[in-house]
């Protein structure tokens, strides 16, 4: 199956739920509250996170520090 420009095997899709559970447990173990964890999808969305790394490095270089955060702000409930 193709997802965007990434070919995703049946095994990878089947493992998504297990990987997501493990990732959530790891993040929780590192002290990240549930409300701060945002599921961005399966392996097919990985390219977007790679672009985020470029944004992060650009901001860090511009301000001369890695000491900053970027926050996703969800729309208010109606």
N, C-alpha and C positions, 0 to 999 in steps of 0.2 A: 504494500500500500504506500502511496506517496502522500506526504503531508507537506504542502508547500514544495520546497526543493529538497526535502529530506525524505529518504526512503525509510519507512518504519516497518520492521519485521513484525510478524504476528506475536512472536515471543516478547518483544519489547512492549507491545501494547498490553499483553497479558500481565506483564510484570509492573505496569504503571502503578496499580493500586498498592502493591507491596512496597514499591520504592517510595511512593508518597507517604505511606505510613511510617516507614523507617526514617525518612527525612524529617517528618513532623516530630517524631520521637527525639531525634538528634537535636533539632532546634529547641525543643522544649527542655531537653537536658542541658543545653547551653544557656538556659535562662530566658529564651525568647517566648513571651506570652503568646497564647493561641491567637489573640486578636491582632498580633503583629505579623502573623504568618499568612502569606497570600499565595495561593496555588495558581501558578501561571500556565498550567497545562502539562502535557506530556513532552516527550523528547522532541516532538515536531516544533515546539516553540523555542527550542534552545537558541536559535539564531538571535532572537530578541534580547536574550540575556547577554549574549556576546557583545551586542551593540551597547548595552548598558555599561559593560566593562570599559568600553572606549569613552563613553560619557564620563564615567567616574574618574578615569585617568586624566582626561582633559580638565575637569574641574580641579582635581588635586594639583595638577601642574600650574593652573592659573592662580590658585590661592596659596600655593606653596605648602600644602598640608593635606594629610588624609583625614584630618579631624573635622569631618562634616557629615551630614546625613541628607538623604533625599527621601521624601515622604510621599506615599500615595494617599491622596485625599479623596475619599469616596463622596459621591453626591449625597446631600441630605435626603432622608426619607420624606416622602410626600405625605 
